[in-house]
Amino acid sequence: FPFWLSQGWDILTVYRTASFIGIAGWFLSLVPAILLKADPEGDEKMPSGKRSLRESIVHPDRVMKLTIAESLIAFGAAFVIPLFSVYFHDSDLHAHDEQIGGVFATGSLALSFLALLSPLVAQRLGKVKSIFTLRMLAVPFVVVLAFAPHVDLHYIGSALTVATLAYVGRTVFMNMSGPIASAFSMEMLDPGERGATIGIQSAVASLASAVGGYFGGQWMAAHDFQTPLLLMAGLYFVSNLLFWSFFRKVEEPAPQFSAVPAGAGR
């Protein structure tokens, strides 16, 4: 989009304009959010009165297991996700701005269609097996991203083409698992502990993301793009194995899906 706007404009004005358009779109999204109302006749009632964090947690073992799995995902993602444009631009791929925009747009476009398959996958496999399968499928694509700038795969295409396909694969599979994982975690928790659990997960994941982002930036500044990507793949893999060991025997209720879209930060 910035490249499309760039006819006769300097690059700084182009990116500033695109940023303002994005901010305006974000504010417009608040309108339907403000119009949302709670269902007074809903089945799930939040507990009244002030409660301590410890009193809010009914299933501490479940909260701990969900937090560990999601935090490892966030930790692995933080090494690379905020710096994907740096990876494409500064690695041996040497992608231009318009090419990078095309890569990101392709990933988002593919996800916009394939995310609709998430409920079908969950109905066929069950939530736990769906989350495990989709996340495990993403791991090889991260490994390909680590080696794409250095391995000659001319029979598939240029290094940038291989990296683009790997980026799209990682984006699609990890984010297809997002709504399923969100629905599963909410079903595993009592209504009164969901808010506290989300707060705990956000705090731990943010700390992990801060550490991962710092070291990922240091490695990329030193022109080392393989280390953060391989760490990302390894943490995805470990998180997924832990998730499977924690919840593979859980008896799942009927499928219900959160209205929250898949997160782009996975």
VOZA-97074 format. One record per residue: residue in three letters; x, y, z of N, C-alpha, C, O in turn. Coordinates in steps of 0.2 Angstrom, whole numbers, padded with zeros to 4 digits, always signed. Layout:
! residues N
ALAXYZXYZXYZXYZ/...
//
This chain:
! residues 266
PHE+0004-0006+0000+0000+0000+0000+0004+0006+0000+0003+0011-0004/PRO+0009+0007+0004+0014+0013+0004+0017+0014-0003+0018+0019-0006/PHE+0019+0008-0006+0022+0008-0013+0017+0011-0018+0019+0015-0022/TRP+0011+0009-0017+0005+0011-0022+0004+0018-0021+0002+0022-0026/LEU+0005+0021-0015+0004+0028-0014+0010+0033-0016+0009+0039-0017/SER+0015+0029-0018+0022+0033-0018+0023+0037-0025+0028+0040-0026/GLN+0018+0038-0029+0019+0041-0035+0020+0049-0034+0015+0052-0032/GLY+0026+0051-0035+0028+0058-0034+0029+0060-0027+0030+0066-0025/TRP+0029+0055-0022+0030+0057-0015+0036+0054-0012+0039+0049-0015/ASP+0039+0058-0007+0045+0055-0004+0043+0050+0000+0038+0049+0003/ILE+0048+0045+0002+0047+0039+0005+0044+0040+0012+0040+0037+0015/LEU+0047+0045+0016+0045+0047+0022+0037+0049+0023+0034+0047+0027/THR+0035+0053+0018+0028+0055+0018+0024+0049+0016+0018+0049+0019/VAL+0026+0045+0012+0022+0039+0010+0021+0035+0016+0015+0033+0018/TYR+0026+0033+0020+0025+0029+0026+0021+0032+0031+0017+0029+0035/ARG+0022+0039+0032+0018+0043+0037+0011+0043+0035+0007+0042+0040/THR+0009+0044+0029+0002+0044+0027-0001+0037+0028-0006+0036+0030/ALA+0003+0031+0026+0000+0025+0027-0001+0023+0034-0006+0020+0036/SER+0004+0026+0039+0003+0025+0046-0003+0028+0049-0007+0026+0053/PHE-0005+0035+0046-0011+0038+0048-0017+0035+0046-0022+0035+0050/ILE-0017+0032+0040-0023+0028+0038-0024+0022+0042-0030+0020+0044/GLY-0019+0019+0044-0019+0013+0048-0022+0015+0055-0026+0011+0058/ILE-0020+0020+0058-0022+0023+0064-0030+0025+0064-0033+0023+0068/ALA-0032+0028+0058-0039+0030+0058-0043+0023+0057-0048+0023+0060/GLY-0040+0018+0054-0044+0012+0053-0045+0009+0060-0050+0006+0062/TRP-0039+0009+0064-0040+0006+0071-0045+0010+0075-0049+0007+0079/PHE-0045+0016+0075-0050+0020+0079-0058+0018+0076-0062+0018+0080/LEU-0058+0017+0070-0065+0015+0067-0067+0009+0070-0073+0008+0071/SER-0062+0004+0071-0064-0002+0074-0067-0001+0081-0070-0006+0084/LEU-0066+0004+0085-0069+0005+0091-0076+0006+0091-0080+0005+0096/VAL-0079+0008+0085-0086+0010+0085-0090+0003+0086-0094+0003+0091/PRO-0089-0002+0083-0093-0008+0084-0091-0011+0091-0096-0014+0094/ALA-0085-0010+0093-0083-0012+0100-0087-0009+0106-0090-0012+0110/ILE-0088-0002+0105-0092+0002+0110-0099-0001+0110-0103+0000+0115/LEU-0102-0003+0104-0109-0004+0103-0110-0011+0106-0116-0013+0107/LEU-0105-0015+0108-0106-0022+0110-0110-0021+0117-0108-0017+0121/LYS-0115-0025+0119-0118-0025+0125-0118-0032+0128-0118-0037+0124/ALA-0117-0033+0135-0118-0039+0138-0125-0042+0138-0130-0038+0138/ASP-0125-0049+0137-0132-0052+0137-0134-0053+0144-0131-0057+0148/PRO-0139-0049+0146-0142-0050+0153-0144-0056+0155-0145-0058+0161/GLU-0146-0060+0150-0149-0067+0151-0144-0073+0150-0146-0078+0149/GLY-0138-0071+0149-0133-0076+0147-0132-0081+0153-0134-0080+0159/ASP-0130-0087+0151-0129-0092+0155-0123-0091+0160-0123-0094+0166/GLU-0118-0088+0158-0112-0087+0162-0112-0081+0166-0112-0075+0163/LYS-0112-0081+0172-0112-0075+0177-0106-0074+0180-0103-0079+0183/MET-0103-0068+0179-0097-0067+0183-0098-0066+0190-0103-0063+0192/PRO-0094-0068+0194-0095-0067+0202-0095-0060+0204-0091-0056+0201/SER-0099-0058+0208-0099-0051+0210-0094-0050+0216-0092-0055+0219/GLY-0093-0044+0217-0089-0042+0223-0081-0042+0221-0079-0045+0216/LYS-0077-0039+0225-0070-0039+0224-0067-0046+0226-0068-0048+0232/ARG-0063-0049+0222-0059-0055+0224-0052-0054+0223-0050-0051+0218/SER-0048-0057+0227-0041-0057+0226-0039-0062+0220-0043-0066+0218/LEU-0033-0061+0217-0031-0065+0212-0031-0072+0213-0033-0076+0209/ARG-0029-0074+0219-0028-0081+0222-0036-0084+0222-0037-0089+0220/GLU-0040-0080+0224-0047-0082+0225-0050-0083+0218-0055-0087+0217/SER-0048-0079+0213-0051-0079+0206-0049-0086+0203-0053-0088+0198/ILE-0043-0088+0204-0041-0094+0201-0044-0100+0204-0042-0102+0210/VAL-0048-0104+0200-0051-0110+0202-0047-0116+0201-0047-0121+0204/HIS-0044-0116+0195-0040-0121+0192-0033-0119+0191-0031-0118+0185/PRO-0029-0118+0196-0022-0116+0195-0018-0120+0191-0013-0118+0187/ASP-0019-0127+0191-0015-0131+0187-0016-0130+0179-0012-0130+0175/ARG-0022-0129+0178-0024-0127+0171-0021-0121+0169-0019-0120+0163/VAL-0022-0116+0173-0019-0109+0171-0012-0109+0170-0009-0106+0165/MET-0008-0113+0174-0001-0114+0174+0001-0117+0167+0005-0115+0164/LYS-0003-0122+0165-0001-0126+0159-0003-0122+0153+0002-0122+0148/LEU-0008-0118+0153-0010-0114+0147-0005-0108+0147-0003-0107+0141/THR-0003-0106+0152+0002-0100+0152+0009-0102+0150+0012-0099+0146/ILE+0011-0108+0152+0017-0111+0150+0018-0111+0142+0022-0109+0139/ALA+0012-0115+0139+0012-0116+0132+0012-0110+0128+0015-0109+0123/GLU+0008-0105+0130+0007-0099+0126+0013-0094+0127+0015-0091+0122/SER+0016-0094+0133+0022-0090+0134+0028-0092+0130+0032-0088+0127/LEU+0029-0099+0129+0034-0101+0125+0033-0099+0118+0038-0098+0114/ILE+0027-0100+0115+0025-0097+0109+0027-0090+0108+0030-0088+0103/ALA+0025-0086+0113+0026-0079+0112+0034-0077+0113+0036-0073+0109/PHE+0037-0081+0117+0045-0080+0117+0048-0082+0111+0052-0078+0108/GLY+0046-0088+0107+0049-0089+0101+0047-0084+0096+0051-0082+0092/ALA+0041-0082+0096+0039-0077+0090+0042-0071+0091+0044-0067+0086/ALA+0044-0069+0097+0047-0062+0098+0054-0062+0095+0056-0056+0094/PHE+0057-0067+0094+0064-0067+0091+0064-0064+0084+0069-0061+0082/VAL+0058-0065+0081+0058-0064+0074+0052-0060+0071+0053-0055+0067/ILE+0046-0061+0074+0040-0058+0071+0040-0050+0071+0039-0048+0065/PRO+0043-0046+0076+0043-0039+0075+0048-0037+0070+0049-0031+0068/LEU+0053-0042+0068+0059-0040+0064+0058-0044+0057+0064-0044+0054/PHE+0053-0046+0055+0052-0050+0049+0054-0045+0043+0057-0047+0038/SER+0053-0039+0043+0055-0034+0038+0062-0034+0037+0065-0033+0032/VAL+0065-0034+0043+0073-0033+0044+0076-0040+0040+0081-0039+0037/TYR+0073-0045+0042+0075-0052+0039+0075-0052+0032+0080-0053+0028/PHE+0069-0050+0029+0069-0049+0021+0073-0044+0018+0076-0045+0013/HIS+0074-0039+0022+0078-0033+0019+0085-0034+0019+0089-0033+0015/ASP+0088-0036+0025+0095-0036+0027+0098-0042+0026+0104-0042+0026/SER+0095-0048+0026+0098-0054+0025+0100-0055+0017+0099-0050+0014/ASP+0103-0060+0015+0105-0061+0009+0099-0061+0004+0100-0062-0002/LEU+0093-0061+0006+0087-0060+0002+0087-0054-0002+0085-0053-0008/HIS+0089-0048+0002+0089-0041-0001+0083-0039-0004+0083-0037-0010/ALA+0077-0041-0001+0071-0039-0004+0070-0031-0003+0072-0028+0001/HIS+0066-0028-0008+0065-0021-0009+0058-0020-0005+0055-0025-0003/ASP+0057-0014-0003+0051-0012+0001+0044-0015-0002+0040-0018+0001/GLU+0044-0014-0009+0038-0017-0012+0037-0024-0012+0032-0027-0012/GLN+0043-0028-0012+0043-0035-0012+0041-0037-0005+0037-0042-0004/ILE+0043-0034+0000+0042-0035+0007+0034-0034+0008+0031-0038+0011/GLY+0032-0029+0006+0024-0028+0006+0020-0033+0003+0015-0035+0005/GLY+0023-0035-0003+0020-0041-0006+0020-0047-0003+0015-0051-0002/VAL+0025-0049+0001+0026-0055+0005+0021-0055+0011+0017-0059+0012/PHE+0020-0049+0014+0016-0048+0020+0009-0048+0017+0004-0052+0021/ALA+0007-0045+0012+0000-0045+0009-0002-0052+0007-0007-0054+0008/THR+0003-0056+0004+0001-0063+0002+0000-0067+0008-0005-0071+0008/GLY+0004-0066+0014+0002-0070+0020-0004-0068+0023-0008-0073+0025/SER-0006-0062+0023-0013-0060+0026-0018-0062+0021-0024-0064+0024/LEU-0017-0062+0015-0023-0064+0010-0024-0072+0011-0030-0074+0011/ALA-0019-0076+0011-0020-0083+0012-0023-0084+0019-0027-0089+0019/LEU-0021-0081+0024-0024-0082+0031-0031-0080+0031-0035-0084+0034/SER-0033-0075+0027-0040-0073+0027-0045-0078+0025-0051-0078+0027/PHE-0042-0082+0020-0047-0087+0017-0046-0094+0021-0051-0097+0023/LEU-0040-0096+0023-0039-0102+0026-0041-0102+0033-0042-0108+0036/ALA-0041-0096+0037-0043-0096+0043-0051-0098+0044-0053-0101+0049/LEU-0054-0098+0039-0061-0100+0039-0062-0107+0040-0067-0110+0041/LEU-0057-0111+0038-0057-0118+0039-0055-0121+0046-0056-0127+0048/SER-0053-0116+0051-0052-0118+0057-0058-0122+0061-0056-0127+0064/PRO-0064-0119+0060-0069-0123+0064-0070-0130+0061-0072-0135+0064/LEU-0069-0131+0054-0070-0137+0051-0064-0142+0053-0066-0148+0055/VAL-0058-0139+0054-0053-0144+0057-0054-0146+0064-0053-0152+0066/ALA-0056-0141+0068-0058-0143+0075-0063-0148+0076-0063-0152+0080/GLN-0068-0147+0071-0074-0152+0072-0072-0159+0069-0074-0164+0072/ARG-0067-0159+0065-0065-0166+0062-0060-0169+0067-0060-0175+0068/LEU-0055-0165+0070-0050-0168+0074-0050-0167+0081-0047-0170+0085/GLY-0055-0162+0083-0055-0160+0090-0050-0154+0091-0045-0154+0088/LYS-0051-0150+0096-0047-0144+0097-0040-0146+0099-0036-0143+0096/VAL-0039-0150+0104-0032-0152+0106-0028-0154+0100-0022-0152+0099/LYS-0031-0159+0096-0027-0162+0091-0026-0157+0085-0021-0157+0082/SER-0031-0153+0084-0031-0147+0079-0025-0142+0081-0021-0141+0076/ILE-0025-0140+0087-0020-0135+0089-0013-0138+0088-0008-0135+0086/PHE-0012-0145+0091-0006-0148+0090-0004-0149+0083+0002-0147+0081/THR-0008-0151+0079-0006-0152+0072-0005-0146+0068+0000-0146+0064/LEU-0009-0141+0069-0008-0135+0065-0001-0131+0067+0003-0129+0063/ARG+0000-0131+0074+0006-0128+0076+0013-0132+0074+0018-0129+0072/MET+0012-0139+0074+0018-0143+0072+0019-0142+0065+0025-0142+0062/LEU+0014-0141+0060+0015-0140+0053+0019-0133+0052+0022-0133+0047/ALA+0018-0129+0057+0021-0122+0056+0029-0123+0057+0033-0119+0054/VAL+0031-0127+0061+0038-0128+0063+0043-0129+0057+0048-0125+0056/PRO+0041-0133+0052+0046-0134+0046+0047-0128+0042+0052-0127+0039/PHE+0041-0124+0042+0042-0118+0038+0047-0113+0041+0050-0109+0037/VAL+0047-0113+0048+0052-0108+0051+0059-0110+0050+0063-0106+0049/VAL+0060-0117+0050+0067-0120+0048+0069-0118+0041+0074-0116+0040/VAL+0064-0118+0036+0065-0116+0029+0067-0109+0029+0072-0107+0025/LEU+0064-0105+0033+0065-0097+0033+0073-0096+0035+0076-0092+0033/ALA+0075-0100+0040+0081-0100+0043+0087-0101+0038+0092-0098+0038/PHE+0085-0106+0033+0090-0108+0028+0089-0105+0021+0094-0106+0017/ALA+0083-0102+0020+0082-0100+0013+0087-0095+0010+0088-0096+0004/PRO+0090-0090+0014+0094-0086+0011+0101-0089+0009+0105-0086+0005/HIS+0102-0095+0011+0109-0098+0010+0109-0105+0006+0114-0107+0004/VAL+0103-0107+0005+0103-0114+0001+0100-0113-0006+0095-0109-0007/ASP+0103-0116-0011+0101-0115-0018+0095-0120-0019+0096-0126-0019/LEU+0089-0117-0020+0083-0121-0021+0081-0119-0028+0075-0118-0028/HIS+0085-0118-0033+0083-0116-0039+0077-0119-0043+0073-0117-0047/TYR+0077-0126-0041+0071-0130-0044+0064-0128-0041+0059-0130-0044/ILE+0064-0124-0036+0058-0122-0033+0057-0115-0035+0052-0113-0037/GLY+0062-0111-0035+0062-0104-0037+0068-0100-0034+0072-0103-0031/SER+0068-0094-0034+0073-0090-0031+0073-0090-0023+0068-0093-0020/ALA+0078-0088-0020+0078-0088-0012+0072-0084-0009+0069-0086-0004/LEU+0071-0079-0013+0065-0075-0010+0058-0078-0011+0054-0078-0007/THR+0058-0082-0016+0051-0086-0017+0051-0091-0012+0045-0092-0009/VAL+0056-0095-0011+0056-0100-0006+0054-0097+0001+0050-0100+0005/ALA+0058-0091+0003+0056-0088+0009+0049-0086+0010+0046-0086+0015/THR+0046-0083+0004+0039-0081+0004+0035-0086+0005+0030-0086+0009/LEU+0036-0092+0002+0031-0098+0003+0032-0100+0010+0027-0102+0013/ALA+0038-0100+0013+0039-0102+0020+0035-0097+0025+0032-0099+0030/TYR+0036-0091+0023+0033-0086+0028+0025-0087+0027+0022-0087+0033/VAL+0022-0088+0022+0015-0089+0021+0013-0095+0025+0008-0095+0028/GLY+0017-0101+0024+0015-0107+0028+0015-0106+0035+0011-0108+0039/ARG+0020-0103+0038+0021-0102+0045+0015-0097+0047+0012-0099+0052/THR+0014-0092+0044+0008-0087+0045+0001-0091+0046-0002-0090+0050/VAL+0000-0095+0041-0006-0098+0040-0007-0103+0046-0012-0103+0049/PHE-0003-0108+0046-0004-0113+0051-0004-0111+0058-0008-0113+0062/MET+0001-0106+0060+0001-0104+0067-0005-0100+0069-0008-0100+0074/ASN-0008-0096+0064-0013-0091+0065-0020-0095+0064-0025-0093+0067/MET-0020-0100+0061-0026-0104+0060-0028-0108+0067-0033-0109+0069/SER-0022-0109+0071-0023-0112+0077-0025-0107+0083-0028-0109+0088/GLY-0025-0101+0081-0026-0096+0086-0034-0096+0089-0035-0096+0095/PRO-0039-0095+0084-0046-0096+0087-0047-0102+0091-0051-0102+0095/ILE-0044-0108+0088-0046-0114+0091-0043-0114+0098-0046-0116+0103/ALA-0036-0112+0099-0033-0111+0106-0037-0107+0110-0037-0108+0116/SER-0039-0101+0108-0043-0096+0112-0049-0100+0115-0051-0099+0120/ALA-0053-0103+0110-0059-0106+0112-0058-0112+0117-0061-0112+0122/PHE-0053-0116+0116-0051-0121+0120-0049-0119+0127-0051-0121+0132/SER-0045-0113+0128-0043-0111+0134-0049-0108+0138-0049-0109+0144/MET-0054-0105+0135-0060-0102+0138-0064-0108+0141-0067-0107+0146/GLU-0064-0113+0137-0069-0119+0139-0065-0123+0145-0069-0126+0149/MET-0059-0122+0146-0055-0126+0151-0056-0122+0158-0054-0125+0163/LEU-0058-0116+0157-0058-0111+0163-0065-0109+0165-0070-0109+0161/ASP-0066-0108+0172-0072-0105+0174-0073-0098+0172-0068-0095+0172/PRO-0079-0096+0171-0080-0089+0169-0076-0084+0174-0074-0079+0172/GLY-0076-0085+0180-0073-0080+0185-0066-0080+0185-0063-0075+0187/GLU-0063-0085+0182-0055-0085+0182-0052-0083+0175-0046-0083+0174/ARG-0057-0082+0170-0054-0081+0163-0051-0074+0163-0045-0074+0160/GLY-0053-0069+0166-0050-0063+0166-0043-0063+0169-0039-0060+0166/ALA-0043-0066+0175-0037-0066+0179-0032-0070+0174-0026-0069+0174/THR-0034-0076+0171-0029-0080+0167-0027-0076+0161-0021-0076+0160/ILE-0031-0072+0158-0029-0068+0152-0024-0063+0155-0019-0062+0151/GLY-0025-0060+0160-0020-0055+0163-0013-0058+0165-0008-0056+0163/ILE-0013-0064+0168-0007-0068+0169-0003-0070+0163+0003-0069+0162/GLN-0007-0072+0158-0004-0074+0152-0001-0068+0148+0004-0069+0145/SER-0005-0063+0148-0002-0057+0145+0004-0054+0148+0009-0052+0145/ALA+0004-0054+0155+0010-0052+0158+0016-0056+0157+0022-0054+0155/VAL+0016-0063+0157+0021-0067+0156+0023-0067+0149+0029-0067+0148/ALA+0019-0067+0144+0020-0067+0137+0024-0060+0135+0028-0060+0131/SER+0022-0055+0138+0025-0048+0137+0032-0048+0139+0036-0046+0136/LEU+0033-0051+0145+0040-0052+0148+0044-0056+0143+0050-0054+0141/ALA+0042-0062+0141+0045-0066+0137+0047-0063+0130+0052-0063+0127/SER+0042-0059+0128+0042-0055+0121+0048-0050+0122+0051-0049+0117/ALA+0048-0047+0127+0053-0041+0128+0060-0044+0128+0065-0042+0124/VAL+0061-0050+0131+0068-0053+0131+0069-0056+0124+0075-0055+0121/GLY+0064-0059+0121+0066-0062+0114+0067-0057+0109+0071-0057+0105/GLY+0063-0051+0110+0064-0046+0105+0071-0043+0105+0074-0041+0100/TYR+0073-0042+0112+0080-0039+0112+0085-0043+0109+0089-0041+0105/PHE+0085-0049+0111+0091-0054+0108+0090-0055+0101+0095-0055+0097/GLY+0084-0055+0098+0083-0056+0091+0085-0050+0087+0088-0051+0082/GLY+0084-0044+0090+0087-0038+0087+0095-0038+0087+0098-0036+0082/GLN+0098-0040+0093+0105-0040+0093+0108-0045+0088+0113-0044+0085/TRP+0105-0051+0087+0107-0056+0082+0107-0053+0075+0111-0054+0071/MET+0101-0050+0074+0100-0048+0067+0104-0042+0065+0107-0041+0060/ALA+0106-0038+0070+0110-0032+0069+0117-0035+0068+0121-0031+0064/ALA+0119-0041+0070+0125-0044+0069+0125-0048+0062+0130-0052+0061/HIS+0120-0048+0059+0118-0051+0052+0118-0059+0054+0120-0063+0049/ASP+0115-0061+0059+0114-0068+0061+0107-0069+0061+0103-0067+0066/PHE+0104-0071+0055+0097-0072+0055+0095-0079+0056+0089-0081+0057/GLN+0099-0084+0056+0098-0091+0057+0096-0092+0065+0091-0096+0066/THR+0100-0090+0069+0099-0091+0076+0092-0089+0079+0089-0094+0082/PRO+0090-0083+0078+0083-0082+0080+0078-0086+0077+0073-0088+0081/LEU+0078-0088+0071+0073-0092+0068+0074-0099+0070+0068-0102+0071/LEU+0079-0102+0071+0080-0109+0074+0078-0109+0081+0074-0114+0083/LEU+0079-0104+0085+0076-0103+0092+0069-0103+0092+0065-0106+0096/MET+0066-0099+0087+0059-0099+0086+0056-0105+0085+0051-0107+0088/ALA+0059-0109+0080+0056-0116+0078+0057-0120+0084+0052-0124+0085/GLY+0062-0120+0088+0063-0124+0094+0058-0123+0099+0055-0128+0102/LEU+0057-0117+0100+0052-0115+0106+0045-0117+0104+0041-0119+0108/TYR+0043-0116+0097+0037-0118+0095+0036-0126+0096+0031-0128+0098/PHE+0041-0129+0094+0041-0137+0095+0040-0139+0102+0036-0143+0104/VAL+0044-0136+0107+0044-0138+0114+0037-0136+0116+0034-0140+0120/SER+0034-0130+0115+0028-0128+0117+0022-0133+0115+0018-0134+0119/ASN+0023-0135+0109+0018-0139+0106+0018-0146+0109+0013-0149+0111/LEU+0024-0149+0111+0025-0155+0114+0022-0155+0121+0018-0159+0124/LEU+0023-0149+0125+0021-0148+0131+0013-0148+0131+0010-0151+0135/PHE+0010-0144+0126+0003-0143+0126+0000-0150+0125-0005-0151+0128/TRP+0003-0154+0121+0000-0161+0119+0000-0165+0126-0004-0169+0127/SER+0006-0165+0129+0007-0169+0135+0002-0166+0141-0001-0171+0145/PHE+0000-0160+0141-0004-0157+0146-0011-0159+0145-0015-0161+0149/PHE-0014-0159+0138-0021-0159+0137-0023-0164+0132-0029-0164+0130/ARG-0019-0169+0130-0021-0174+0125-0027-0178+0128-0030-0181+0124/LYS-0027-0179+0134-0032-0183+0137-0039-0180+0139-0043-0182+0142/VAL-0039-0173+0138-0044-0169+0140-0051-0171+0136-0050-0172+0130/GLU-0056-0172+0139-0063-0173+0136-0065-0166+0134-0067-0162+0138/GLU-0066-0165+0127-0068-0158+0125-0076-0158+0124-0079-0162+0122/PRO-0078-0152+0126-0085-0150+0125-0087-0149+0118-0082-0149+0114/ALA-0093-0148+0116-0095-0146+0109-0091-0140+0107-0090-0136+0111/PRO-0089-0140+0100-0085-0134+0098-0089-0127+0098-0094-0127+0096/GLN-0085-0122+0101-0088-0116+0102-0082-0111+0100-0076-0112+0103/PHE-0082-0106+0096-0077-0102+0094-0077-0095+0096-0083-0092+0096/SER-0071-0092+0098-0071-0085+0100-0072-0081+0094-0070-0083+0089/ALA-0075-0075+0095-0075-0070+0090-0069-0067+0089-0068-0063+0084/VAL-0064-0068+0093-0057-0064+0092-0053-0068+0086-0052-0074+0086/PRO-0051-0064+0081-0047-0066+0076-0041-0069+0078-0038-0067+0083/ALA-0038-0073+0073-0031-0075+0075-0026-0070+0076-0026-0065+0072/GLY-0022-0070+0080-0017-0065+0082-0011-0065+0077-0009-0070+0075/ALA-0009-0059+0075-0004-0059+0070+0003-0059+0073+0008-0060+0070/GLY+0003-0059+0080+0009-0059+0083+0012-0066+0085+0016-0066+0090/ARG+0009-0071+0082+0011-0078+0084+0017-0080+0079+0019-0086+0080/
//
